[in-house]
C-alpha cells in the first residue's frame, strides 16, 4: 500500500517508502510503474514526502503527451 498517493494529469504519483522518500509514477489507466532509472524522484527525510511529490509532478510535466514508459 502506498504511504501517499496523488494524481496529476491522469498520472498517479505514489510514495511507498517510510524513511527515505522516493516516488513511483504510473501512466493514466495503468498500474504499471514507469521505469525512470536515475531520474526517479527522491527526497531526504528532512525534505519530506511532499517535496518528493513535487519532483514527481515536475517529471510528469516534462513527459511527452501520451507517454506510458
N, C-alpha and C positions, 0 to 999 in steps of 0.2 A: 504494500500500500504506500502511495506517495505521502510524504510528510506535508508537502504543499503542492497544490495543483491549480494552475491558471490557464485560461485560454486567451489567445490573441490571434486575430485574423484567421481563426479556424485551427491554428496550430496549438497543440497542448504543450505546456511547459510544466515540468514536474521536478520536484526535488525529493530525492529518496534518502539522502544521507543525513544522519542525525548530527554528525560532528563537523567534518569538512564538507562544505556545500558544493554540490555540482548538480547541474540541471540536465535533463534529457528533454528532447523536443520530438514530438510525434506529428506527422503531417495530418492535414484535415481528413477525417473519415478513416483513420488507420490507428492501430495500436503499435505499429512498428516504430522503433526508435531510429531517428536519423543518425547515421554514424558521422559525427563531426570531427573525429580524431582529435588533433591538438587544439581545435577551436571550441571544444566543449566548454560551455560556460562554467566558471568556477568562482568561488568567493571564499575567503577565510572566515573562520568563526567570528572574528571581530567585525568584519564587513557585514556579515549576516546573510540570511537566505534571500531577502528582498533585493539586495544588490545582485545576487546571482540571477534572479528572475529578470532584472533589468537588463543584464548582459545577454540573457537568452532572448529577450524581446528585441534587442538591437540586432542579434543574429538573424532573427526571423525577418526583420525589416530589410536586411541585405540579401535575402534569398530571392532567386528569380521566381516570377509568378508560376504557380503550379508545381513548384519544386517538391519532390517527395523523397529525396535522398537517393 
